Amino acid sequence: MSSAAELRSGKGHRDENFPVASWLIHPRHRALIRAFYEFVRVADDIADHSKLPADAKLELLDGLEHGLLGRAEAEPVAARLRAALAERNLSPRHALDLLTAFRMDATKLRYRDWDDLIHYCTYSAMPVGRFVLDVHGESHATWPANDALCAALQIINHLQDCGADYRNLDRVYVPQDALARHATRVEALGESRASPELRACLADLARRTGALLDDAEPFSAQIVDLRLGLEVAVIHRIARMLTATLQRRDPLSERVHMSKAGFAGTALLGAVEGLGRRAGRRMGLLPQRPQDA
């Protein structure tokens, strides 16, 4: 069997829809966050490999877990993350949760309804933000807003890639009840252009994702660390733009990813908005930060 590293897709942190440990993050945190990202990227590439059978994927994912926990000779990415976590006295909990999601990816091809999809996001997306918050020593009281934002980011990605996921992996994150409600079927995702029924279904899901972003609106101002707060504000603004784009465009036939220029402009707007929210909180115009119980 191939090693985990040999199955890398070549995709890196600069290829993601959203910033990963950008220059906004303090340099003392970037190496750890990128070690976490590299571990997750390898696991994701295993789960998304179009040629590997499910049992082989599960065996490789188990190997990453054993390496992370020091139970076996580790893949380099697992060894690096284990050492980086130990240096900062941080738990592997969030990385282990993500491995649960990748095992689901290897074995689960359909999602029943919105709640089923959110359950997946509990393992596939929310731990990423929680990890970054823990790295910065932020309050766990920020987790509800984090979870809403991270779930939204995950679903945006699902909607952007719904055609490719179906064609390449026979994996469909679009909930089955949403397809049925709009009188369409999963096979419509294999077409070169979305039918009116599928367009309506995807637009409805994008609007529902926008409601998650509403729930995440206070998040950036709840964060104590200024640099992380601004990064979250940037990510939130990019997510808003992508959600709006998905309501207007067909992800099967049109570009629904941001250009470099659009990304830069939206990021700047997000940073300005983030500064405004923080100023509003200091002036008492917004609710105070949540406190841990």
C-alpha positions as CSV (number, residue, x, y, z in Angstrom):
1,M,0.0,0.0,0.0
2,S,1.2,3.5,-0.7
3,S,2.2,5.7,2.2
4,A,-0.1,8.6,3.1
5,A,2.5,11.2,1.9
6,E,2.6,9.5,-1.6
7,L,-1.1,10.2,-2.0
8,R,-0.9,13.9,-1.7
9,S,-2.9,15.8,-4.3
10,G,-0.3,18.7,-4.4
11,K,-2.8,21.1,-3.0
12,G,-1.4,23.5,-0.4
13,H,-2.6,26.1,2.0
14,R,-2.4,28.8,-0.7
15,D,-4.9,26.9,-2.8
16,E,-7.7,27.0,-0.3
17,N,-10.8,29.2,-0.6
18,F,-10.1,30.8,2.7
19,P,-6.9,32.1,4.4
20,V,-4.8,29.5,6.3
21,A,-2.4,31.1,8.9
22,S,-2.1,34.2,6.8
23,W,0.2,37.2,7.7
24,L,-2.6,38.4,10.0
25,I,-1.9,35.5,12.4
26,H,1.0,36.2,14.8
27,P,4.2,34.5,13.6
28,R,4.5,32.5,16.8
29,H,1.3,30.6,15.9
30,R,1.8,30.1,12.2
31,A,4.1,27.0,12.2
32,L,1.7,25.1,14.5
33,I,-1.3,26.0,12.5
34,R,0.4,24.9,9.3
35,A,1.6,21.6,10.8
36,F,-2.1,21.0,11.7
37,Y,-3.1,22.0,8.2
38,E,-0.6,19.6,6.6
39,F,-1.8,16.7,8.7
40,V,-5.4,17.5,7.7
41,R,-4.5,18.0,4.1
42,V,-2.9,14.5,3.9
43,A,-5.9,12.9,5.6
44,D,-8.3,14.8,3.2
45,D,-6.3,13.7,0.2
46,I,-6.6,10.1,1.4
47,A,-10.3,10.3,1.9
48,D,-10.8,12.0,-1.5
49,H,-8.6,9.7,-3.5
50,S,-10.6,8.4,-6.4
51,K,-8.7,5.1,-6.9
52,L,-8.4,3.8,-3.4
53,P,-11.0,1.5,-2.0
54,A,-12.7,2.4,1.3
55,D,-10.9,-0.2,3.4
56,A,-7.5,1.1,2.2
57,K,-8.5,4.6,3.0
58,L,-9.5,3.6,6.5
59,E,-6.3,1.7,7.1
60,L,-4.2,4.8,6.1
61,L,-6.3,7.1,8.3
62,D,-5.9,4.7,11.2
63,G,-2.1,4.9,10.6
64,L,-2.2,8.7,10.8
65,E,-4.1,8.4,14.1
66,H,-1.7,5.9,15.6
67,G,1.2,8.2,14.6
68,L,-0.4,11.2,16.1
69,L,-1.0,9.4,19.3
70,G,2.5,7.9,19.4
71,R,1.3,4.3,19.1
72,A,3.3,3.5,15.9
73,E,6.0,4.7,13.7
74,A,4.5,7.9,12.4
75,E,4.0,9.4,9.0
76,P,6.1,12.6,8.9
77,V,3.1,14.8,9.0
78,A,1.7,13.0,12.1
79,A,5.1,13.1,13.8
80,R,5.5,16.9,13.2
81,L,2.0,17.6,14.5
82,R,2.5,15.4,17.6
83,A,5.7,17.2,18.4
84,A,4.2,20.7,17.8
85,L,1.2,19.9,20.0
86,A,3.4,18.6,22.7
87,E,5.6,21.7,22.6
88,R,2.5,23.9,23.3
89,N,0.8,21.4,25.6
90,L,-2.2,21.1,23.4
91,S,-4.5,18.1,22.9
92,P,-4.8,16.1,19.7
93,R,-8.6,16.2,20.1
94,H,-9.4,18.4,17.2
95,A,-7.2,16.5,14.8
96,L,-8.8,13.2,15.9
97,D,-12.3,14.7,15.3
98,L,-11.2,15.5,11.8
99,L,-10.1,12.0,11.2
100,T,-13.6,10.9,12.2
101,A,-14.9,13.1,9.4
102,F,-12.5,11.7,6.8
103,R,-13.6,8.1,7.8
104,M,-17.1,9.3,7.1
105,D,-15.9,10.6,3.7
106,A,-14.4,7.2,2.9
107,T,-17.7,5.3,3.7
108,K,-20.7,7.6,3.5
109,L,-21.9,8.8,0.1
110,R,-25.2,10.5,0.8
111,Y,-26.7,12.8,3.4
112,R,-30.3,12.5,4.5
113,D,-31.1,16.1,5.4
114,W,-29.7,19.3,6.8
115,D,-29.2,17.9,10.3
116,D,-27.3,15.0,8.9
117,L,-25.0,17.4,7.0
118,I,-24.5,19.6,10.1
119,H,-23.6,16.5,12.1
120,Y,-20.9,15.8,9.5
121,C,-19.7,19.4,9.8
122,T,-19.4,18.9,13.6
123,Y,-16.4,16.7,12.8
124,S,-15.2,18.0,9.4
125,A,-15.2,21.8,10.0
126,M,-15.9,23.0,13.5
127,P,-12.7,21.4,15.0
128,V,-10.6,23.5,12.6
129,G,-11.7,26.7,14.1
130,R,-11.7,25.3,17.6
131,F,-8.1,24.3,17.2
132,V,-7.1,27.8,16.1
133,L,-9.0,29.3,19.0
134,D,-7.2,26.9,21.4
135,V,-3.8,27.8,19.9
136,H,-4.6,31.5,20.7
137,G,-5.9,30.7,24.2
138,E,-9.4,32.0,23.4
139,S,-12.5,31.3,25.5
140,H,-14.5,28.2,24.7
141,A,-17.5,30.6,24.9
142,T,-16.6,31.6,21.3
143,W,-17.2,28.1,20.1
144,P,-20.9,28.5,19.1
145,A,-20.1,31.4,16.7
146,N,-17.1,29.5,15.5
147,D,-19.1,26.4,14.8
148,A,-21.7,28.4,12.8
149,L,-18.9,30.0,10.6
150,C,-17.0,26.7,10.1
151,A,-20.1,24.8,9.1
152,A,-21.0,27.6,6.6
153,L,-17.5,27.4,5.1
154,Q,-17.8,23.6,4.7
155,I,-21.2,23.8,3.1
156,I,-20.0,26.6,0.7
157,N,-17.2,24.2,-0.4
158,H,-19.7,21.4,-0.9
159,L,-21.9,23.6,-3.1
160,Q,-19.0,24.9,-5.1
161,D,-17.7,21.3,-5.8
162,C,-21.0,19.4,-5.9
163,G,-20.6,18.4,-9.5
164,A,-17.0,17.2,-9.2
165,D,-17.7,15.4,-5.9
166,Y,-20.5,13.4,-7.7
167,R,-18.6,12.7,-10.9
168,N,-15.3,11.8,-9.2
169,L,-16.3,10.1,-6.0
170,D,-20.1,9.5,-6.2
171,R,-20.2,11.5,-3.1
172,V,-23.2,13.9,-2.6
173,Y,-23.4,16.3,0.3
174,V,-26.5,18.0,-1.1
175,P,-29.2,16.6,1.3
176,Q,-31.5,14.1,-0.3
177,D,-34.6,15.7,1.1
178,A,-33.6,19.1,-0.5
179,L,-33.3,17.4,-3.9
180,A,-36.6,15.7,-3.4
181,R,-38.2,19.0,-2.3
182,H,-37.2,20.5,-5.6
183,A,-38.2,17.5,-7.7
184,T,-34.7,16.6,-8.8
185,R,-32.3,13.7,-8.3
186,V,-28.6,13.2,-7.6
187,E,-28.0,12.3,-11.2
188,A,-28.6,16.0,-12.1
189,L,-25.3,16.8,-10.5
190,G,-23.5,14.9,-13.3
191,E,-24.8,17.3,-16.1
192,S,-22.7,20.0,-17.6
193,R,-25.3,22.6,-16.6
194,A,-27.7,22.6,-13.6
195,S,-31.4,22.2,-14.4
196,P,-33.8,24.9,-13.1
197,E,-34.8,22.5,-10.3
198,L,-31.2,21.9,-9.2
199,R,-30.4,25.6,-9.4
200,A,-33.3,26.3,-7.1
201,C,-32.2,23.6,-4.7
202,L,-28.6,24.9,-4.5
203,A,-29.7,28.5,-4.1
204,D,-32.0,27.5,-1.2
205,L,-29.0,25.7,0.5
206,A,-26.9,28.8,-0.1
207,R,-29.5,31.0,1.6
208,R,-29.7,28.5,4.5
209,T,-25.9,28.8,4.7
210,G,-26.3,32.5,4.9
211,A,-28.3,32.1,8.1
212,L,-25.3,30.3,9.6
213,L,-23.2,33.3,8.7
214,D,-25.8,35.5,10.5
215,D,-25.2,33.4,13.6
216,A,-21.5,33.9,13.2
217,E,-21.7,37.7,12.8
218,P,-20.5,38.5,16.3
219,F,-17.6,36.0,16.2
220,S,-14.7,38.2,15.1
221,A,-15.4,40.8,17.9
222,Q,-15.6,38.1,20.5
223,I,-12.0,37.1,20.0
224,V,-9.4,38.8,22.3
225,D,-6.5,38.4,19.9
226,L,-6.7,41.3,17.4
227,R,-4.9,39.6,14.6
228,L,-7.0,36.4,14.8
229,G,-10.1,38.6,15.1
230,L,-9.3,40.3,11.9
231,E,-8.5,37.0,10.1
232,V,-11.9,35.7,11.2
233,A,-13.6,39.0,9.9
234,V,-11.9,38.5,6.6
235,I,-13.0,34.9,6.3
236,H,-16.6,35.9,7.3
237,R,-16.7,38.5,4.5
238,I,-15.3,36.1,1.9
239,A,-18.0,33.6,2.9
240,R,-20.7,36.2,2.5
241,M,-19.5,36.9,-1.0
242,L,-19.3,33.3,-2.0
243,T,-22.7,32.6,-0.6
244,A,-24.2,35.4,-2.6
245,T,-22.4,34.1,-5.7
246,L,-23.8,30.6,-5.2
247,Q,-27.3,32.1,-5.2
248,R,-26.7,33.7,-8.6
249,R,-24.5,31.3,-10.4
250,D,-24.6,27.6,-11.5
251,P,-21.7,25.8,-9.9
252,L,-21.9,23.1,-12.6
253,S,-21.2,25.5,-15.5
254,E,-20.0,28.9,-14.0
255,R,-17.1,30.1,-11.9
256,V,-18.1,30.3,-8.2
257,H,-14.6,30.7,-6.8
258,M,-13.1,34.2,-6.2
259,S,-10.4,35.7,-8.4
260,K,-7.2,36.9,-6.8
261,A,-8.3,40.5,-7.2
262,G,-11.7,39.8,-5.8
263,F,-10.2,37.9,-2.9
264,A,-7.9,40.8,-2.0
265,G,-10.6,43.4,-2.2
266,T,-13.0,41.3,-0.2
267,A,-10.3,40.6,2.4
268,L,-9.6,44.3,2.8
269,L,-13.3,45.0,3.3
270,G,-13.5,42.2,5.9
271,A,-10.6,43.6,7.8
272,V,-12.2,47.1,7.9
273,E,-15.5,45.6,9.0
274,G,-13.7,43.6,11.7
275,L,-12.0,46.8,13.1
276,G,-15.4,48.5,13.1
277,R,-17.0,45.7,15.1
278,R,-14.2,45.7,17.6
279,A,-14.5,49.5,18.0
280,G,-18.2,49.2,18.5
281,R,-17.7,46.7,21.3
282,R,-15.2,48.9,23.0
283,M,-17.7,51.8,22.8
284,G,-20.4,49.6,24.3
285,L,-22.5,49.6,21.0
286,L,-22.2,45.8,20.8
287,P,-22.7,43.1,23.4
288,Q,-19.7,42.2,25.5
289,R,-17.6,39.1,24.8
290,P,-19.1,35.8,26.1
291,Q,-17.5,34.4,29.1
292,D,-16.7,30.8,29.9
293,A,-19.1,29.2,32.4
